[in-house]
Amino acid sequence: MLRFLQKLYDLCGMIAGGLILCICVLISAQICLNAFGRIAPGVLPSTIPSYADFSGFMLAGATFLSLAHTLRAGGHIRVNLVVSRLPQHMQFYAEVFVLLIATGLIGYATYFMGDLVRESVHYGDVSNGIIPVPLWVPQSVATFGIGLLLVSVVHTLVELLMARAPILSSPGEV
């Protein structure tokens, strides 16, 4: 199960990287269309419909899908200055405390993101752009990403409790 979760975190990290690449391609295509439209007006359309909306949706997806992968890879910014100065058994308790607080806060956010998706489906919310996109689609990706972050925090908490020693702080990060 733990190997499956790690592969899921990594897969979501790769999808997030792919979404960033798609944003680069979409914005570059829009810039090229603008430039070509000034050189040869009327030959090609001067804009990609709703490109700003789509790039925003992809950015939100990339952000939320990368959270769990980044946590498990140790990429989130952590302030270890105080914790690293504590005795090892106190570091353990500090990490348990922080992960429990994080579980509560992320669980709260996940619940309300899910509720936002439910409301968007219920009311049929769509984006304002030229191409109306049902908002539950990008919201579902964000909800999945933050839900996966919740799973990864609980996963980290379980590993911490099984190790009975600090696993988040390392002296090399101070």
TIVEX-328548 format. One record per residue: residue in one letter; y, z, x of N, C-alpha, C, O in turn. Coordinates in steps of 0.1 Angstrom, whole numbers, padded with zeros to 4 digits, always signed. Example, Ala and Ser with C-alpha at 12.3 -4.5 7.8 and 13.67 -1.06 7.14 Angstrom:
REM residues 2
a-0057+0078+0132-0045+0078+0123-0033+0078+0132-0033+0085+0142;s-0022+0071+0128-0011+0071+0137+0000+0079+0129+0011+0080+0134;
//
This chain:
REM residues 174
m-0012+0000+0008+0000+0000+0000+0013+0000+0009+0022-0007+0006;l+0012+0008+0019+0024+0009+0028+0027-0004+0035+0038-0008+0037;r+0016-0011+0039+0018-0024+0046+0023-0034+0036+0032-0043+0039;f+0019-0034+0023+0024-0043+0013+0039-0040+0011+0047-0050+0010;l+0043-0028+0010+0057-0024+0009+0066-0030+0020+0076-0036+0018;q+0061-0028+0033+0068-0033+0044+0069-0048+0044+0080-0053+0047;k+0059-0055+0040+0059-0069+0039+0069-0073+0028+0076-0083+0029;l+0070-0066+0017+0079-0069+0006+0094-0066+0011+0103-0075+0008;y+0096-0056+0019+0110-0053+0024+0113-0065+0033+0125-0070+0033;d+0104-0069+0042+0107-0080+0051+0109-0093+0044+0118-0101+0047;l+0101-0096+0033+0103-0108+0026+0117-0108+0019+0124-0119+0019;c+0121-0097+0013+0134-0096+0007+0145-0098+0017+0156-0104+0015;g+0143-0093+0029+0153-0095+0040+0154-0110+0044+0165-0115+0046;m+0142-0117+0044+0143-0131+0047+0149-0139+0036+0157-0148+0038;i+0147-0135+0023+0153-0142+0012+0168-0139+0013+0176-0149+0010;a+0172-0127+0016+0187-0124+0018+0193-0133+0029+0204-0138+0027;g+0186-0135+0040+0191-0144+0050+0192-0158+0045+0201-0165+0049;g+0182-0163+0038+0182-0176+0032+0194-0178+0022+0200-0188+0022;l+0197-0167+0015+0209-0168+0006+0222-0169+0013+0231-0177+0009;i+0223-0162+0025+0235-0164+0033+0236-0178+0038+0247-0184+0039;l+0225-0183+0042+0225-0197+0047+0229-0207+0036+0237-0216+0038;c+0224-0204+0024+0228-0213+0012+0243-0212+0009+0249-0222+0006;i+0249-0200+0011+0263-0198+0009+0270-0207+0019+0280-0214+0016;c+0266-0207+0032+0272-0215+0042+0271-0230+0039+0281-0237+0041;v+0260-0234+0034+0258-0248+0031+0267-0252+0019+0274-0263+0019;l+0267-0244+0009+0275-0246-0003+0290-0247+0000+0297-0256-0004;i+0295-0238+0007+0310-0237+0011+0313-0249+0020+0323-0255+0019;s+0304-0252+0030+0306-0263+0038+0306-0277+0031+0315-0285+0033;a+0298-0278+0021+0298-0290+0012+0311-0291+0005+0316-0302+0003;q+0316-0280+0000+0328-0280-0008+0340-0284+0001+0348-0292-0003;i+0340-0279+0014+0350-0283+0023+0350-0298+0027+0360-0305+0027;c+0337-0303+0028+0336-0317+0031+0340-0326+0020+0347-0336+0022;l+0337-0322+0007+0342-0329-0004+0357-0329-0005+0363-0339-0009;n+0363-0318-0002+0378-0317-0002+0384-0327+0008+0393-0334+0005;a+0378-0327+0020+0383-0335+0031+0381-0350+0027+0390-0358+0029;f+0369-0353+0022+0366-0367+0018+0375-0371+0007+0379-0383+0006;g+0378-0362-0002+0387-0366-0014+0401-0369-0009+0408-0377-0016;r+0405-0364+0002+0419-0367+0007+0419-0380+0014+0428-0388+0014;i+0407-0383+0020+0406-0396+0028+0404-0408+0018+0410-0418+0019;a+0395-0406+0009+0391-0417-0001+0391-0411-0015+0381-0407-0020;p+0403-0409-0021+0404-0403-0034+0396-0411-0045+0396-0423-0045;g+0389-0403-0053+0382-0409-0065+0368-0415-0062+0361-0418-0071;v+0364-0415-0049+0351-0420-0046+0340-0410-0050+0330-0413-0056;l+0342-0398-0045+0333-0387-0048+0341-0376-0056+0353-0375-0055;p+0334-0368-0064+0341-0357-0070+0347-0347-0059+0342-0346-0048;s+0358-0341-0063+0365-0333-0053+0361-0319-0052+0365-0311-0044;t+0352-0315-0062+0348-0301-0062+0333-0300-0067+0329-0309-0075;i+0327-0290-0063+0314-0286-0068+0316-0276-0079+0322-0266-0077;p+0312-0280-0092+0315-0271-0103+0309-0256-0100+0298-0255-0097;s+0318-0247-0103+0314-0232-0102+0309-0228-0088+0301-0219-0087;y+0313-0235-0077+0308-0232-0064+0312-0217-0060+0304-0211-0054;a+0323-0213-0064+0327-0199-0061+0319-0189-0068+0315-0179-0063;d+0315-0192-0081+0306-0183-0088+0293-0182-0082+0287-0171-0080;f+0287-0194-0079+0274-0194-0073+0274-0187-0059+0264-0180-0056;s+0284-0190-0051+0284-0183-0038+0286-0168-0040+0280-0160-0032;g+0293-0163-0050+0294-0149-0053+0281-0143-0057+0277-0132-0053;f+0274-0150-0066+0261-0146-0070+0251-0145-0058+0243-0135-0057;m+0251-0155-0050+0242-0155-0038+0246-0143-0028+0237-0137-0023;l+0259-0140-0027+0263-0129-0018+0258-0116-0024+0254-0107-0017;a+0260-0114-0037+0255-0102-0043+0239-0101-0042+0234-0090-0038;g+0232-0112-0044+0218-0112-0042+0214-0108-0027+0205-0100-0025;a+0221-0114-0018+0218-0112-0004+0221-0097+0000+0213-0091+0007;t+0232-0092-0005+0235-0078-0003+0225-0068-0008+0220-0060+0000;f+0221-0070-0020+0212-0060-0026+0198-0062-0021+0190-0053-0019;l+0194-0075-0019+0180-0077-0014+0178-0072+0000+0167-0070+0004;s+0189-0072+0008+0187-0068+0022+0188-0053+0024+0185-0048+0035;l+0191-0045+0014+0193-0030+0015+0180-0023+0020+0180-0015+0030;a+0169-0026+0013+0156-0019+0017+0152-0023+0031+0147-0014+0039;h+0152-0036+0034+0148-0040+0047+0157-0034+0058+0152-0030+0069;t+0170-0033+0056+0179-0027+0065+0176-0013+0067+0177-0007+0079;l+0173-0005+0056+0170+0009+0058+0158+0011+0066+0158+0019+0075;r+0147+0003+0063+0135+0005+0071+0136+0000+0085+0128+0005+0094;a+0145-0009+0088+0147-0014+0102+0156-0005+0109+0158-0007+0121;g+0162+0005+0103+0171+0015+0109+0185+0008+0112+0192+0012+0121;g+0189-0001+0103+0201-0008+0105+0213-0002+0098+0225-0006+0101;h+0211+0007+0089+0222+0013+0082+0229+0022+0091+0223+0028+0100;i+0242+0023+0090+0250+0032+0098+0247+0047+0094+0248+0050+0083;r+0243+0054+0104+0240+0068+0102+0248+0076+0112+0250+0072+0124;v+0253+0088+0108+0260+0096+0117+0251+0107+0121+0248+0117+0114;n+0246+0106+0133+0236+0115+0139+0243+0125+0148+0235+0133+0155;l+0256+0125+0150+0262+0134+0159+0259+0148+0156+0256+0156+0166;v+0260+0153+0144+0257+0166+0140+0242+0169+0140+0237+0179+0146;v+0235+0160+0133+0220+0163+0131+0213+0163+0145+0204+0171+0146;s+0217+0155+0154+0210+0154+0167+0212+0167+0175+0204+0170+0184;r+0222+0175+0172+0224+0187+0179+0217+0199+0173+0216+0210+0179;l+0211+0197+0162+0203+0208+0155+0189+0209+0162+0184+0199+0168;p+0183+0221+0160+0169+0222+0165+0160+0212+0156+0164+0209+0145;q+0149+0209+0162+0140+0199+0155+0136+0202+0141+0136+0194+0132;h+0133+0215+0139+0129+0219+0125+0141+0218+0116+0138+0215+0104;m+0153+0220+0120+0165+0219+0112+0168+0204+0109+0172+0200+0099;q+0165+0196+0119+0167+0181+0117+0157+0176+0106+0161+0168+0098;f+0145+0181+0106+0136+0178+0096+0141+0181+0082+0141+0173+0073;y+0146+0194+0080+0151+0198+0067+0164+0190+0064+0166+0187+0052;a+0172+0187+0073+0184+0179+0070+0180+0165+0065+0186+0160+0056;e+0170+0159+0072+0165+0146+0067+0159+0146+0053+0161+0137+0045;v+0152+0157+0050+0146+0159+0037+0157+0160+0027+0157+0153+0016;f+0167+0168+0030+0178+0170+0021+0186+0157+0018+0189+0153+0007;v+0189+0149+0029+0196+0137+0027+0188+0127+0019+0194+0120+0011;l+0175+0126+0022+0167+0116+0015+0165+0120+0000+0164+0111-0009;l+0165+0133-0003+0164+0137-0017+0177+0134-0024+0177+0129-0036;i+0189+0136-0018+0201+0133-0024+0202+0118-0026+0207+0113-0036;a+0198+0110-0016+0198+0095-0017+0189+0091-0028+0193+0081-0035;t+0178+0097-0030+0169+0093-0040+0175+0095-0054+0174+0087-0063;g+0182+0106-0055+0189+0109-0068+0200+0099-0071+0201+0094-0082;l+0209+0097-0061+0220+0088-0063+0215+0073-0065+0221+0066-0074;i+0206+0069-0057+0201+0055-0059+0193+0053-0072+0194+0043-0078;g+0186+0064-0076+0179+0063-0089+0189+0062-0100+0187+0055-0109;y+0200+0070-0099+0210+0069-0109+0216+0055-0110+0218+0049-0121;a+0219+0049-0098+0225+0035-0098+0215+0025-0103+0219+0016-0110;t+0202+0027-0100+0192+0017-0104+0191+0018-0120+0190+0008-0126;y+0191+0030-0125+0190+0031-0140+0202+0024-0146+0200+0017-0156;f+0214+0026-0141+0225+0020-0148+0226+0005-0145+0232-0003-0153;m+0221+0000-0134+0220-0014-0132+0211-0021-0141+0213-0031-0147;g+0199-0014-0144+0190-0019-0154+0196-0019-0168+0193-0028-0175;d+0204-0009-0171+0211-0008-0184+0221-0020-0185+0223-0025-0196;l+0228-0023-0174+0237-0034-0174+0230-0047-0177+0235-0055-0184;v+0218-0049-0171+0211-0061-0174+0207-0062-0188+0208-0072-0195;r+0202-0050-0194+0198-0050-0208+0210-0054-0217+0208-0061-0226;e+0222-0048-0214+0234-0051-0222+0237-0066-0221+0241-0072-0231;s+0236-0072-0209+0240-0086-0207+0230-0095-0215+0235-0105-0220;v+0218-0091-0215+0208-0099-0223+0211-0097-0238+0211-0107-0246;h+0214-0085-0242+0217-0082-0256+0229-0090-0261+0229-0095-0272;y+0240-0090-0254+0252-0096-0258+0253-0111-0254+0263-0117-0258;g+0244-0116-0246+0244-0130-0242+0256-0133-0232+0262-0143-0233;d+0259-0123-0223+0270-0125-0214+0268-0137-0205+0257-0138-0199;v+0278-0145-0202+0277-0156-0193+0290-0155-0184+0300-0149-0187;s+0289-0162-0173+0300-0163-0163+0311-0171-0169+0309-0179-0178;n+0323-0170-0163+0335-0177-0168+0336-0191-0162+0345-0198-0167;g+0329-0195-0153+0331-0207-0146+0328-0219-0154+0325-0219-0166;i+0329-0231-0147+0327-0244-0154+0312-0244-0159+0310-0250-0170;i+0303-0239-0151+0289-0238-0155+0286-0224-0159+0286-0215-0151;p+0284-0222-0172+0281-0208-0177+0267-0204-0173+0257-0210-0177;v+0267-0193-0165+0254-0188-0160+0252-0175-0168+0261-0166-0168;p+0240-0173-0174+0237-0160-0180+0238-0149-0169+0231-0149-0159;l+0246-0139-0172+0248-0129-0161+0236-0120-0158+0236-0113-0148;w+0227-0120-0168+0215-0111-0165+0207-0117-0153+0199-0109-0147;v+0208-0130-0150+0201-0135-0139+0205-0129-0125+0197-0123-0118;p+0218-0130-0121+0222-0124-0109+0221-0109-0109+0219-0102-0099;q+0224-0103-0121+0223-0088-0122+0208-0084-0120+0206-0073-0115;s+0199-0092-0125+0185-0088-0123+0181-0088-0108+0173-0079-0104;v+0186-0097-0101+0183-0097-0086+0189-0085-0080+0183-0079-0071;a+0202-0081-0083+0208-0069-0078+0200-0057-0082+0199-0048-0074;t+0196-0056-0094+0188-0045-0099+0175-0044-0092+0171-0033-0088;f+0168-0055-0089+0156-0055-0082+0158-0050-0068+0151-0042-0062;g+0169-0054-0061+0173-0050-0048+0175-0036-0047+0171-0029-0038;i+0183-0030-0056+0186-0016-0055+0174-0008-0059+0172+0004-0054;g+0165-0013-0068+0153-0006-0071+0144-0006-0059+0137+0004-0057;l+0143-0017-0052+0135-0017-0039+0141-0007-0029+0133-0002-0021;l+0154-0006-0029+0160+0004-0020+0155+0018-0024+0152+0026-0015;l+0155+0021-0037+0150+0034-0041+0135+0036-0037+0132+0047-0032;v+0127+0026-0038+0113+0026-0034+0113+0029-0018+0105+0037-0014;s+0121+0022-0011+0121+0024+0004+0126+0038+0008+0121+0043+0018;v+0135+0044+0000+0140+0057+0004+0128+0067+0001+0126+0076+0009;v+0122+0066-0011+0110+0074-0014+0099+0072-0004+0093+0082+0001;h+0097+0060+0000+0087+0057+0011+0090+0064+0024+0081+0070+0030;t+0103+0064+0028+0107+0071+0040+0106+0086+0038+0102+0092+0048;l+0109+0091+0026+0107+0105+0024+0093+0109+0025+0090+0120+0031;v+0084+0101+0019+0069+0104+0020+0065+0104+0035+0057+0113+0039;e+0069+0094+0042+0066+0094+0057+0071+0106+0064+0064+0111+0073;l+0083+0110+0061+0089+0122+0067+0081+0134+0064+0078+0142+0073;l+0077+0136+0051+0069+0148+0048+0055+0147+0054+0050+0158+0057;m+0049+0136+0055+0036+0135+0062+0037+0137+0077+0028+0144+0082;a+0048+0133+0083+0049+0135+0097+0053+0150+0101+0050+0155+0112;r+0060+0156+0091+0065+0170+0093+0074+0171+0105+0074+0182+0112;a+0081+0160+0108+0090+0160+0120+0101+0150+0116+0098+0141+0109;p+0113+0151+0122+0123+0141+0119+0119+0127+0123+0114+0125+0134;i+0122+0118+0115+0119+0104+0118+0131+0095+0118+0131+0083+0122;l+0142+0100+0112+0154+0091+0111+0163+0092+0122+0170+0082+0126;s+0165+0103+0129+0174+0105+0140+0167+0103+0153+0156+0108+0155;s+0173+0096+0162+0168+0094+0175+0179+0096+0185+0191+0092+0182;p+0177+0102+0196+0188+0105+0206+0195+0093+0211+0206+0093+0215;g+0188+0081+0211+0194+0069+0216+0205+0063+0207+0213+0055+0211;e+0206+0068+0195+0216+0063+0186+0229+0071+0186+0239+0066+0181;v+0230+0082+0193+0242+0091+0193+0252+0084+0202+0263+0090+0204;
//
